[in-house]
Amino acid sequence: MEWLSLLLFLCVCGALLWGYPVALTLAGVSLIFAGLGSVIGAFDVSYLSAMPNRLFGIVSNQTLIAVPVFIFMGVVLEKSRVAEDLLVAMASLMHRYSSGMAVSVVLVGMLLAASTGIVGATVVTMGLLSLPSMLKRGYSASFASGTICATGTLGQIIPPSIALILLGDVLSSAYQKAQISMGIFAPESVSVGDLFVGALIPGLLLVMMYLLYVMVMSRRDIATSETDATEPGMTAQVSIWAALLPPLLLIVVVLGSILAGYATPTEAAGVGATGALLLALLRGRFSNKMLKDVMLDTTRTTAMVFMILIGASVFSLVFRGFGGETLIHDFLSGLPGGVLGAMIVVMLVVFALGFILDFIEITFVVVPIVAPVLLMMGIDPVWLGIMLALNLQTSFLTPPFGFALFYLRGVAPKNVLTSDIYKGVVPFIIMQIVLLIGLALWPELVTWLPDKLYS
């Protein structure tokens, strides 16, 4: 009765579309199926005896400690208006050049991705600060909104990304399960640091593609009046670099310590959180109220992540109890084209689910089901993680349900139509798909740097 596992998955998706809370839906629907399955003899309730150990493993997981700390770091930088300072400073540097505003948006989006890593906060902040200015300078609504949405989602792929941390933990478990299934009883783990290093080249390539696109298109999109030949004075230059250098130094310290092997992602997150507090203090924006707001936002987001993870653990146990893992394994293994066919199907499924599910649900629900099968086929775990992260980033932009589109729609002026936002993101979606194809054809773009650093 393995078909019940597919029915379970469809019912979970249906309940989520109906609007029920994600964590409670995952656990509640799964337990209902487990109860009904045990009555008809299709489910062995002994599978649920593993739940206490799973829950203890979740709350004691050292890797996942980095999640609330990086969230704390990002919220501090958001509340202390570092994003606003970065955008103003970058615009001041680039205002003398044609397409300077669009280039500033992409560069600031990259810096915010490497410092906050929170897609919603980045899109909303950039939408509030940049969109009105871009419209005033003559950019079309579609081009301006598409640029902001796309750069806001860079936090999915540029480390330190929350998505990469969660994927790293899930892929590590999947990798160990795959090795044990193949009779290897000394399994190696996939570290979050490996994913961070593997994401660097793809992330930079994506930023370069964005920059090239906005530089070419903005010349056609706006009048040359954007160019201003005046040179900022010495005082203005000092203010500009004072706004740019501290966040850049923080990014270098956090990522550099991870890449150089001096600190784990969790330790680097602690350094980053401390550095963010120091930046807020030095800029005179630290207060008890700000700290309270930051801690509340961090607690809410962290609680949401861990509740979803607990619900997903219940779902995966029940799914396995119904024989779902065997069903998925047989299906992917029997596809024409072997590894290539299986990978294409998984990527298409993840992309489609990105229309209705957040990356956290996909990471905790779908990836644990399909990743062990793909890893048993010999796929490199780091390459798989980056491909999934980039795929999930694409789903953030895809109309009509892309989350980044909703974030911008909520703060965009009324004269910016929803159709303008949808139209504007299409070229960026195409660029991400092109990069996905490039990574599929040349996996070394992902694996070369980790092999060099850790060989």
C-alpha positions as CSV (number, residue, x, y, z in Angstrom):
1,M,0.0,0.0,0.0
2,E,2.8,2.3,-0.9
3,W,0.4,4.6,-2.8
4,L,-0.8,5.8,0.6
5,S,2.5,7.7,1.0
6,L,1.8,9.6,-2.2
7,L,-1.7,10.3,-0.9
8,L,-0.2,11.6,2.3
9,F,2.1,14.0,0.4
10,L,-0.8,15.3,-1.7
11,C,-3.0,15.8,1.4
12,V,-0.2,17.8,3.1
13,C,0.2,20.0,0.0
14,G,-3.6,20.5,-0.2
15,A,-3.8,21.5,3.5
16,L,-1.0,24.0,3.0
17,L,-2.8,25.5,0.0
18,W,-5.9,25.7,2.2
19,G,-4.0,28.0,4.5
20,Y,-3.3,25.8,7.5
21,P,0.0,26.4,9.5
22,V,2.9,24.6,7.9
23,A,4.4,22.9,11.0
24,L,1.0,21.7,12.4
25,T,-0.1,20.6,9.0
26,L,3.0,18.4,8.5
27,A,2.7,16.7,11.9
28,G,-1.1,16.7,12.1
29,V,-1.9,15.2,8.7
30,S,0.9,12.6,9.1
31,L,-0.4,11.5,12.5
32,I,-3.9,11.2,11.1
33,F,-2.6,9.0,8.3
34,A,-0.6,7.0,10.7
35,G,-3.6,6.3,12.9
36,L,-5.8,5.4,9.9
37,G,-3.0,3.3,8.4
38,S,-2.6,1.3,11.7
39,V,-6.3,0.5,11.8
40,I,-6.3,-1.0,8.3
41,G,-2.9,-2.7,8.9
42,A,-1.0,-0.5,6.4
43,F,1.3,1.2,9.0
44,D,3.5,-0.1,11.8
45,V,3.2,2.4,14.7
46,S,6.6,1.2,15.9
47,Y,8.1,3.7,13.4
48,L,6.9,6.5,15.7
49,S,9.1,5.2,18.5
50,A,12.0,6.9,16.8
51,M,10.4,10.3,17.3
52,P,11.9,11.2,20.7
53,N,15.4,10.6,19.5
54,R,14.7,12.6,16.4
55,L,13.4,15.6,18.4
56,F,16.4,15.5,20.7
57,G,18.7,15.4,17.7
58,I,17.0,18.5,16.3
59,V,17.3,20.6,19.4
60,S,20.8,19.5,20.1
61,N,22.1,19.9,16.5
62,Q,25.3,22.0,16.6
63,T,25.0,23.0,13.0
64,L,21.5,24.4,13.4
65,I,22.6,26.7,16.2
66,A,24.0,28.9,13.4
67,V,20.4,29.5,12.1
68,P,19.2,31.7,15.0
69,V,22.6,33.5,15.3
70,F,22.7,34.4,11.6
71,I,19.1,35.5,11.8
72,F,20.0,37.7,14.8
73,M,22.9,39.2,12.8
74,G,20.6,39.9,9.9
75,V,17.9,41.5,11.9
76,V,20.4,43.7,13.8
77,L,21.8,45.0,10.5
78,E,18.2,45.6,9.3
79,K,17.0,47.5,12.4
80,S,20.2,49.6,12.5
81,R,19.5,50.7,8.9
82,V,22.8,49.4,7.6
83,A,21.0,48.5,4.3
84,E,19.8,52.1,3.9
85,D,23.3,53.5,4.5
86,L,24.8,51.0,2.0
87,L,22.3,52.0,-0.7
88,V,22.9,55.7,-0.2
89,A,26.6,55.3,-0.2
90,M,26.7,53.0,-3.2
91,A,24.4,55.3,-5.1
92,S,26.7,58.3,-4.3
93,L,29.7,56.4,-5.7
94,M,27.9,55.3,-8.9
95,H,25.8,58.4,-9.6
96,R,28.4,59.7,-12.1
97,Y,28.0,56.7,-14.4
98,S,25.2,55.7,-16.8
99,S,23.0,53.0,-15.2
100,G,24.6,53.8,-11.9
101,M,21.4,53.4,-9.9
102,A,20.6,50.0,-11.3
103,V,24.2,48.8,-10.7
104,S,24.0,50.2,-7.1
105,V,20.9,48.1,-6.5
106,V,22.6,44.9,-7.7
107,L,25.8,45.5,-5.7
108,V,23.9,46.5,-2.5
109,G,21.7,43.4,-2.9
110,M,24.8,41.3,-3.1
111,L,26.2,42.9,0.1
112,L,23.0,42.5,1.9
113,A,22.8,38.9,0.8
114,A,26.3,38.3,2.3
115,S,25.4,40.1,5.5
116,T,21.7,39.6,6.3
117,G,20.7,36.6,4.1
118,I,17.0,37.3,4.7
119,V,15.2,37.5,1.4
120,G,12.0,39.2,2.7
121,A,13.8,41.9,4.6
122,T,16.1,42.6,1.6
123,V,13.3,42.9,-1.0
124,V,11.2,45.1,1.3
125,T,14.1,47.4,2.2
126,M,15.2,47.7,-1.4
127,G,11.7,48.2,-2.5
128,L,11.1,51.1,-0.1
129,L,14.4,52.8,-0.7
130,S,15.2,52.1,-4.3
131,L,12.0,51.7,-6.3
132,P,10.8,55.3,-5.9
133,S,14.2,56.6,-6.8
134,M,14.5,54.4,-9.9
135,L,11.1,55.4,-11.1
136,K,12.0,59.1,-10.7
137,R,15.2,58.6,-12.7
138,G,13.2,57.3,-15.6
139,Y,13.5,53.5,-15.2
140,S,10.5,51.6,-16.4
141,A,8.4,50.0,-13.6
142,S,9.0,46.5,-15.0
143,F,12.8,46.9,-15.2
144,A,13.1,48.5,-11.7
145,S,10.8,46.0,-9.9
146,G,12.5,43.0,-11.7
147,T,16.0,44.2,-10.7
148,I,14.9,44.7,-7.0
149,C,13.1,41.3,-6.8
150,A,16.0,39.4,-8.4
151,T,18.8,41.0,-6.3
152,G,16.7,40.5,-3.1
153,T,16.8,36.8,-3.6
154,L,20.6,36.6,-3.8
155,G,20.5,35.7,-0.1
156,Q,19.4,32.2,-1.1
157,I,22.7,31.4,-2.8
158,I,25.3,33.8,-1.5
159,P,26.8,32.7,1.8
160,P,26.1,32.9,4.7
161,S,22.7,31.8,3.5
162,I,20.1,30.3,5.9
163,A,19.0,28.1,3.0
164,L,22.5,26.7,2.6
165,I,22.7,26.0,6.4
166,L,19.5,24.1,6.4
167,L,20.4,22.2,3.2
168,G,23.8,21.4,4.7
169,D,22.2,19.7,7.7
170,V,19.6,17.8,5.6
171,L,22.2,16.7,3.0
172,S,24.6,15.6,5.7
173,S,22.0,13.2,7.1
174,A,21.0,12.1,3.6
175,Y,24.7,11.4,2.7
176,Q,25.2,9.3,5.7
177,K,22.0,7.3,5.0
178,A,23.1,6.8,1.4
179,Q,26.6,5.6,2.4
180,I,25.1,3.2,5.0
181,S,22.7,1.8,2.4
182,M,25.7,1.1,0.2
183,G,27.4,-0.8,3.0
184,I,29.8,2.0,4.0
185,F,29.7,2.2,7.8
186,A,32.2,5.1,8.3
187,P,30.1,7.8,6.7
188,E,31.6,11.2,6.0
189,S,29.4,14.3,6.5
190,V,28.6,17.2,4.2
191,S,29.5,20.4,6.1
192,V,27.8,23.7,5.7
193,G,31.3,25.2,5.0
194,D,31.5,23.0,1.9
195,L,28.2,24.4,0.6
196,F,29.4,28.0,1.4
197,V,32.6,27.5,-0.5
198,G,30.8,25.7,-3.4
199,A,28.2,28.6,-3.6
200,L,30.9,31.3,-4.1
201,I,31.6,30.9,-7.8
202,P,27.9,30.3,-8.8
203,G,26.8,33.3,-6.7
204,L,29.4,35.6,-8.2
205,L,28.6,34.4,-11.7
206,L,24.9,35.2,-11.1
207,V,25.8,38.7,-9.8
208,M,27.9,39.3,-12.9
209,M,25.1,38.2,-15.2
210,Y,22.7,40.6,-13.3
211,L,25.2,43.4,-13.7
212,L,25.8,42.9,-17.4
213,Y,22.1,42.8,-18.0
214,V,21.2,46.0,-16.0
215,M,24.2,47.9,-17.6
216,V,23.0,46.9,-21.1
217,M,19.3,47.3,-20.6
218,S,19.4,50.5,-18.5
219,R,21.1,52.4,-21.3
220,R,18.0,51.6,-23.4
221,D,15.5,52.0,-20.5
222,I,16.4,55.5,-19.2
223,A,17.6,58.9,-20.5
224,T,21.3,59.8,-20.2
225,S,20.3,62.4,-17.7
226,E,21.1,60.0,-14.9
227,T,24.8,60.6,-15.5
228,D,26.2,63.3,-13.2
229,A,29.8,64.3,-13.8
230,T,30.2,66.1,-10.4
231,E,32.8,64.5,-8.1
232,P,31.7,64.2,-4.4
233,G,33.7,66.3,-2.1
234,M,36.2,65.0,0.5
235,T,33.7,65.1,3.3
236,A,31.1,63.2,1.2
237,Q,33.7,60.6,0.2
238,V,34.6,60.0,3.9
239,S,30.9,59.5,4.7
240,I,30.5,57.2,1.8
241,W,33.5,55.0,2.7
242,A,32.5,55.1,6.4
243,A,29.1,53.6,5.4
244,L,30.7,51.0,3.1
245,L,33.8,49.7,4.8
246,P,32.4,48.4,8.2
247,P,29.8,46.1,6.6
248,L,32.4,44.9,4.1
249,L,34.8,44.2,6.9
250,L,32.1,42.2,8.8
251,I,31.4,40.1,5.7
252,V,35.1,39.4,5.1
253,V,35.6,38.4,8.8
254,V,32.6,36.1,8.9
255,L,33.0,34.4,5.5
256,G,36.8,34.5,5.6
257,S,37.0,32.7,8.9
258,I,34.7,29.9,7.5
259,L,36.5,29.6,4.2
260,A,40.0,29.6,5.8
261,G,38.9,26.9,8.3
262,Y,39.5,29.1,11.4
263,A,35.9,28.9,12.5
264,T,32.8,26.7,12.0
265,P,29.7,28.4,10.6
266,T,28.2,28.5,14.1
267,E,31.3,30.2,15.5
268,A,31.5,32.6,12.6
269,A,27.8,33.4,13.1
270,G,28.6,34.4,16.7
271,V,31.3,36.7,15.5
272,G,29.0,38.2,12.9
273,A,26.2,38.8,15.5
274,T,28.7,40.6,17.8
275,G,30.0,42.6,14.9
276,A,26.5,43.7,13.9
277,L,25.8,44.9,17.4
278,L,29.1,46.9,17.4
279,L,28.1,48.5,14.1
280,A,24.7,49.5,15.5
281,L,26.5,50.9,18.6
282,L,29.1,52.8,16.6
283,R,26.3,54.4,14.5
284,G,24.4,55.5,17.5
285,R,21.4,53.3,16.7
286,F,21.7,50.7,19.5
287,S,19.0,50.9,22.2
288,N,17.2,48.6,24.5
289,K,14.1,48.9,22.3
290,M,16.0,47.9,19.2
291,L,17.6,45.0,21.0
292,K,14.2,43.8,22.3
293,D,12.7,44.1,18.8
294,V,15.7,42.2,17.3
295,M,15.4,39.4,19.9
296,L,11.6,39.1,19.4
297,D,12.0,38.9,15.6
298,T,14.8,36.3,15.9
299,T,12.8,34.2,18.3
300,R,9.7,34.2,16.1
301,T,11.7,33.2,13.0
302,T,13.7,30.6,14.8
303,A,10.7,29.1,16.4
304,M,9.0,28.9,13.0
305,V,12.0,27.1,11.5
306,F,12.3,24.5,14.3
307,M,8.6,23.9,14.5
308,I,8.6,23.2,10.7
309,L,11.6,20.9,11.2
310,I,9.8,19.0,13.9
311,G,6.7,18.6,11.8
312,A,8.8,17.5,8.9
313,S,10.4,14.9,11.0
314,V,7.0,13.4,11.9
315,F,6.1,13.5,8.2
316,S,9.2,11.7,7.1
317,L,8.8,9.0,9.6
318,V,5.2,8.3,8.6
319,F,6.1,8.6,4.9
320,R,8.8,6.0,5.4
321,G,6.4,3.8,7.4
322,F,4.1,3.7,4.4
323,G,7.0,2.6,2.1
324,G,7.3,6.0,0.4
325,E,11.1,6.0,0.4
326,T,11.1,2.6,-1.4
327,L,8.5,3.9,-3.9
328,I,10.6,7.1,-4.7
329,H,13.8,5.0,-4.9
330,D,12.3,2.6,-7.4
331,F,10.7,5.4,-9.4
332,L,13.9,7.5,-9.7
333,S,16.1,4.5,-10.3
334,G,13.8,3.3,-13.1
335,L,13.7,6.5,-15.0
336,P,15.1,6.6,-18.6
337,G,18.4,8.4,-18.7
338,G,19.7,7.1,-15.4
339,V,21.2,9.8,-13.1
340,L,20.5,12.5,-15.6
341,G,16.8,11.6,-15.9
342,A,16.4,11.4,-12.1
343,M,18.1,14.7,-11.6
344,I,15.9,16.4,-14.2
345,V,12.7,15.1,-12.6
346,V,13.8,16.1,-9.1
347,M,14.7,19.6,-10.2
348,L,11.4,20.0,-12.0
349,V,9.4,18.8,-9.0
350,V,11.3,21.2,-6.7
351,F,10.8,24.0,-9.1
352,A,7.0,23.3,-9.3
353,L,6.7,22.9,-5.5
354,G,8.4,26.3,-5.1
355,F,5.1,27.8,-6.4
356,I,3.2,26.7,-3.3
357,L,5.8,25.9,-0.6
358,D,8.5,28.0,1.1
359,F,12.1,26.9,0.7
360,I,12.1,25.7,4.4
361,E,9.3,23.2,3.8
362,I,10.9,22.0,0.6
363,T,14.2,21.6,2.3
364,F,12.8,19.6,5.3
365,V,10.1,17.6,3.4
366,V,11.2,17.0,-0.1
367,V,15.0,16.9,0.0
368,P,15.2,14.2,2.7
369,I,13.1,12.0,0.4
370,V,14.9,12.4,-2.9
371,A,18.5,13.3,-1.8
372,P,19.5,9.8,-0.5
373,V,18.4,8.2,-3.8
374,L,20.4,10.8,-5.9
375,L,23.5,10.5,-3.7
376,M,23.4,6.7,-4.0
377,M,23.6,7.2,-7.8
378,G,26.9,8.9,-7.3
379,I,25.9,12.6,-7.4
380,D,28.3,14.9,-5.5
381,P,26.5,16.2,-2.4
382,V,27.9,19.7,-2.6
383,W,26.9,20.1,-6.3
384,L,23.4,18.8,-5.5
385,G,23.1,21.3,-2.6
386,I,24.0,24.3,-4.8
387,M,21.7,23.1,-7.6
388,L,18.8,22.8,-5.2
389,A,19.6,26.2,-3.6
390,L,19.7,27.9,-7.0
391,N,16.5,26.1,-8.0
392,L,14.7,27.3,-4.9
393,Q,16.0,30.8,-5.5
394,T,14.4,30.7,-9.0
395,S,11.0,29.7,-7.4
396,F,11.1,32.9,-5.3
397,L,10.8,34.9,-8.5
398,T,8.5,32.8,-10.6
399,P,5.0,34.2,-11.2
400,P,2.3,34.1,-10.0
401,F,3.3,32.8,-6.5
402,G,6.9,33.8,-6.1
403,F,7.4,35.1,-2.6
404,A,9.7,37.9,-3.6
405,L,7.0,39.2,-5.9
406,F,4.6,39.4,-3.0
407,Y,7.1,41.1,-0.8
408,L,7.7,43.9,-3.4
409,R,4.0,44.1,-4.2
410,G,3.3,45.0,-0.6
411,V,5.6,48.0,-0.6
412,A,5.5,49.1,-4.3
413,P,3.7,52.4,-5.2
414,K,0.2,52.0,-6.7
415,N,1.4,53.1,-10.1
416,V,3.5,49.9,-10.3
417,L,1.2,47.2,-11.6
418,T,1.5,43.6,-10.6
419,S,1.9,42.8,-14.3
420,D,4.9,45.1,-14.3
421,I,6.5,43.1,-11.5
422,Y,5.8,39.8,-13.3
423,K,7.2,41.1,-16.6
424,G,10.3,42.5,-14.9
425,V,11.5,39.2,-13.3
426,V,11.3,37.1,-16.5
427,P,14.8,38.0,-17.8
428,F,16.3,37.2,-14.3
429,I,14.5,33.9,-14.2
430,I,16.0,33.1,-17.6
431,M,19.5,34.0,-16.3
432,Q,19.1,31.7,-13.3
433,I,17.9,28.8,-15.6
434,V,20.9,29.5,-17.8
435,L,23.2,29.3,-14.8
436,L,21.5,26.1,-13.6
437,I,22.2,24.5,-17.1
438,G,25.8,25.8,-16.9
439,L,26.3,24.1,-13.5
440,A,24.8,20.9,-14.8
441,L,27.2,20.9,-17.8
442,W,30.2,22.0,-15.8
443,P,29.9,20.7,-12.2
444,E,33.5,21.9,-11.6
445,L,32.1,25.4,-11.2
446,V,30.7,24.2,-7.9
447,T,33.2,21.5,-6.9
448,W,36.6,23.0,-7.9
449,L,36.9,25.5,-5.1
450,P,35.9,23.1,-2.2
451,D,38.4,20.5,-3.6
452,K,41.1,23.1,-3.8
453,L,40.6,24.5,-0.3
454,Y,40.0,21.2,1.5
455,S,42.2,18.8,-0.5
